[in-house]
């Protein structure tokens, strides 16, 4: 039964080797499902027409019956957070014009001669951009990406009215506005999109056109522009990436690769049956234990040892270790006095592990003691509870190590000195008083 189990293990090992060999020929697929990098930042430039005519106007078009068309230009910066959602900051400038004030008699020469010109000195807005995500099952990168936008903005405008009795000129008049828009983008490449959009700005004021009307003013901006996606080379834009198509493509490639590997493994198994049998027999021989010492033949450096012989990990007989007799170390009162003086005189720079020079003399006597009598010494650093636990543990350890380094530099055996830091964990006095904290900041010496 054991031999059959061993044979099965060897079979699995050979199949694994076959799969590994085929993977080297077919390429590594481990990167296929790793985290993807996308282009999430983009900048855009656009130009188009500005007009007071919007789908939300009545037949009078607000304060002036006949809106006119003028040019505007803008730019934006966008951060795509999800495939279907991003935040966009827009900047716009241009002029909105109109003629034939509604406050004058309809069809009169006075009405025909009236007009206004509202210049948008600057405007900035922040909007949520909702992209209709690509749900194609076959195309990872969507060519057409419709979107909707809505947000809030602030502008500075100057209105100039002509032949309009109810109008007033204004310079650098600041107002809030609400932009709502729609459009679509054409993905020309991983980097470049064509942007076609239409936005209506609802101004939170009634005198944007220089005439205080009954309703808040509004204007529209229809634009065409170019968008540049920023990011690493060969990465896709998040806004037009179809995760469904990507997973479907990767899963199909993975399944096809697994089928190929299994086919190659089966072919190798059938072709190498004789080699498999020989390998199984050799494996069984190597893992056997002919001398019954508990070490497999393959690893047994001393085959044929007698029964009941105690062996090491290499199968060789263990030799009886020699008994080590250590001389008993006696610490005298004089020795303890030398150590006590060193403790009392030990001082460091504030907050550091640098030993002050006036502590050297007593530390030298401790070093001589360690050299002469071959004592072992334990150094235990302690601090008060001022500061963080991590800092105090590090400082107490560093100070104990500094004392050890000094003693070793004076001839002491480093292997007989142990340096440990306990931080504030073993106080000998209250940390609520300055005197108590002073007592807790110490390095203890223990001879043995």
Secondary structure, 3 states (H helix, E strand, C coil): CHHHHHHHHHHHHHHHHHHHHHHHHHCCCCCCCCCCCEECEEEEEEEEEEECCCCCCCCCCCCEEEEECEEEEEEEEEEEEECCEEEEEEEEEEEEEEEEECCCCCCCHHHHHCEEEEEEEEEEEEEEEEECCCCCCCCCECCEEEEEEEEEEEEEEEEEEECCCCECCEEEEEEEEEEEEEEEEEECCCCEEEEEEEEEEEECCCCCCCECCCCCCEEEEEEEEEEEEECCCCCEEHHHECHHHHHHHHHHHHHHHHHHHHHHHHHHHHHCHHHHHHHHHHHHHHCCCCCCCCCCHHHCCCCCCCCCCCECCCCCECCCCCCCCCCCCCCCHHHHHHHHHHHHHCCECCCCCCECHHHHHHHHHHHHHHHHHCCCEEEEEECCCCCCHHHHHHHHHHHHHHHHHHHHHCCCCHHHEEEEECCCCCCCCCCCCHHHHHHHCEEEEEEC
